[in-house]
Amino acid sequence: MQNSTWAVSQLSRKVCSGSVWGNVVRSAVFANGFGTLLDLAIVVLHWTYLAIRNSSLRSLFKTAARPVAYDSRPPTMATDATFIDFIREQTLAAGRMSFKKMFGEYGVYFEEKIIGLVCDNQLFLKPTDAGRRVLGEVHEAPPYPGVKPHFLIGEQLDDPAVMTEVIRATAAASPAPKPKAVRKKK
């Protein structure tokens, strides 16, 4: 027991050195004869104090205090491959559709143009005036937090004719993909 007391006192002396508060607390603990558990607790508290005061942990607390926008959607879940197959079936008449995995979800491409996203088993299309004319009244929602709202396709997904028309209109209004940069060989 005496070895552990000595180890903790050495540890607290090393941690608290150079700090007026730490030296006062440490001397008060040893002067009153408190045990090693209390001394260890004071060392841990002092380490925490020093870490917050002197290190990058301060930025951690600043980050945690930032307000977060409320997202009314349920917690995220990965999109099922069966849902992608359903979208593919409903949009066969539109033309060359492809779906690429991106960040755990899917990007929706029509003739090499990205026109939307599939997130949490929901289809989101880029907001365009042409798409708004085809869909009429639309519900807009962000596919994931921090992104501009997209058209959330709900019941319209059940009608292949509407889906074909809105996909073609959205693709026509979307910009062409940027050409890929050619890498130089070493």
C-alpha positions in Angstrom: 0.0 0.0 0.0 2.8 2.4 0.8 4.3 1.8 -2.7 1.1 2.8 -4.3 0.9 5.9 -2.1 4.4 6.9 -3.1 3.7 6.3 -6.8 0.6 8.4 -6.7 2.3 11.2 -4.8 5.1 11.2 -7.3 2.7 11.2 -10.1 0.7 14.1 -8.6 3.9 16.0 -7.8 4.9 15.7 -11.5 1.5 16.6 -12.8 0.9 19.5 -10.4 4.3 21.0 -10.6 4.3 24.5 -12.1 0.7 25.0 -11.3 -0.2 27.1 -8.2 -3.6 25.4 -7.9 -2.2 21.9 -8.3 0.5 22.5 -5.6 -2.0 23.9 -3.1 -4.4 21.0 -3.6 -1.6 18.4 -3.4 -0.1 19.9 -0.3 -3.5 20.1 1.4 -4.2 16.4 0.5 -0.9 15.2 2.0 -1.1 17.5 5.0 -4.5 16.2 6.0 -3.4 12.6 5.4 -6.1 11.6 2.9 -5.6 8.3 1.1 -4.3 7.5 -2.4 -7.8 7.3 -3.9 -8.5 10.9 -3.3 -5.1 11.9 -4.4 -5.5 10.0 -7.6 -8.9 11.6 -8.2 -7.3 15.0 -7.8 -4.5 14.1 -10.2 -7.1 13.0 -12.8 -9.1 16.2 -12.3 -6.0 18.3 -12.6 -5.0 16.5 -15.8 -8.4 17.2 -17.3 -8.1 20.8 -16.2 -4.7 21.1 -17.9 -5.9 19.3 -21.0 -8.8 21.7 -21.5 -6.7 24.7 -20.7 -3.7 23.9 -22.8 -4.5 21.5 -25.5 -6.7 20.9 -28.5 -9.4 19.5 -26.3 -10.6 23.1 -26.0 -11.7 23.0 -29.7 -13.5 19.7 -29.0 -15.7 21.5 -26.4 -16.3 24.5 -28.8 -17.4 22.1 -31.5 -19.8 20.2 -29.2 -21.5 23.5 -28.3 -22.4 24.5 -31.8 -26.1 24.3 -32.6 -27.1 21.5 -35.0 -29.9 21.9 -37.5 -32.9 19.7 -36.6 -33.5 17.0 -39.2 -37.1 15.7 -39.0 -36.3 12.6 -41.0 -35.8 9.3 -39.2 -32.2 8.1 -38.4 -30.3 7.2 -41.5 -30.2 3.6 -42.9 -28.5 2.3 -45.9 -30.4 2.0 -49.1 -31.4 -1.6 -50.1 -30.4 -3.0 -53.5 -34.0 -4.1 -54.0 -35.1 -0.4 -53.9 -32.5 0.4 -56.6 -33.8 -2.5 -58.7 -37.4 -1.1 -58.2 -36.3 2.4 -59.4 -34.4 0.8 -62.4 -37.6 -1.1 -63.4 -39.8 2.0 -63.1 -37.4 4.0 -65.3 -36.5 1.5 -68.0 -38.3 3.5 -70.7 -36.3 6.7 -69.9 -33.0 5.4 -71.4 -29.5 4.7 -70.0 -29.9 4.9 -66.2 -27.1 3.9 -63.9 -26.6 3.9 -60.1 -23.2 4.3 -58.5 -22.5 3.8 -54.8 -21.4 7.0 -53.2 -20.8 7.5 -49.5 -22.9 4.4 -48.6 -25.8 5.6 -50.7 -26.3 5.9 -54.5 -25.9 8.5 -57.1 -28.5 8.4 -60.0 -27.1 9.0 -63.5 -28.8 9.4 -66.8 -26.6 9.3 -69.8 -23.5 10.1 -67.7 -25.2 13.1 -66.0 -25.9 13.0 -62.3 -29.6 13.8 -61.8 -30.2 12.7 -58.3 -29.5 10.6 -55.2 -31.0 7.6 -53.5 -30.7 8.0 -49.7 -32.5 6.0 -47.0 -34.6 4.2 -49.6 -35.9 7.5 -51.0 -35.3 9.0 -54.4 -34.2 12.6 -54.6 -33.9 14.4 -57.9 -32.1 17.7 -58.6 -34.4 20.6 -58.5 -35.0 22.1 -62.0 -37.7 24.2 -63.4 -38.4 21.5 -66.1 -38.7 18.8 -63.4 -41.1 21.1 -61.4 -43.3 21.6 -64.5 -43.6 17.8 -65.0 -44.2 16.9 -61.3 -46.5 19.8 -60.6 -46.6 20.1 -56.8 -43.4 18.8 -55.3 -42.1 18.1 -51.9 -38.6 19.3 -51.3 -36.2 17.8 -48.7 -32.4 17.5 -48.3 -31.1 14.0 -49.1 -28.8 14.3 -46.0 -28.1 17.1 -43.6 -26.2 20.1 -44.9 -27.3 19.8 -48.6 -29.7 21.9 -50.6 -33.2 20.5 -50.9 -34.0 18.2 -53.8 -37.3 17.0 -55.1 -38.4 14.0 -53.0 -40.1 11.5 -55.3 -42.8 9.7 -53.5 -46.0 8.4 -55.1 -44.7 9.6 -58.5 -42.3 6.7 -58.4 -45.2 4.3 -59.0 -46.0 5.8 -62.4 -43.3 4.8 -65.0 -44.6 7.4 -67.6 -44.2 10.3 -65.1 -40.8 9.0 -64.0 -39.6 8.7 -67.6 -40.7 12.3 -68.4 -39.2 13.9 -65.2 -35.9 12.1 -65.6 -35.5 13.2 -69.2 -36.5 16.8 -68.3 -34.1 16.9 -65.3 -31.3 15.5 -67.4 -31.9 18.0 -70.2 -31.7 20.9 -67.7 -28.6 19.5 -65.9 -25.2 20.5 -67.1 -23.0 18.2 -69.0 -20.3 16.3 -66.9 -16.9 17.9 -66.8 -14.3 16.1 -68.9 -11.9 13.9 -66.8 -8.4 15.2 -66.5 -5.8 13.1 -68.3 -3.1 11.8 -66.1 0.5 12.2 -67.3 2.5 9.0 -67.2 5.8 9.1 -65.3 
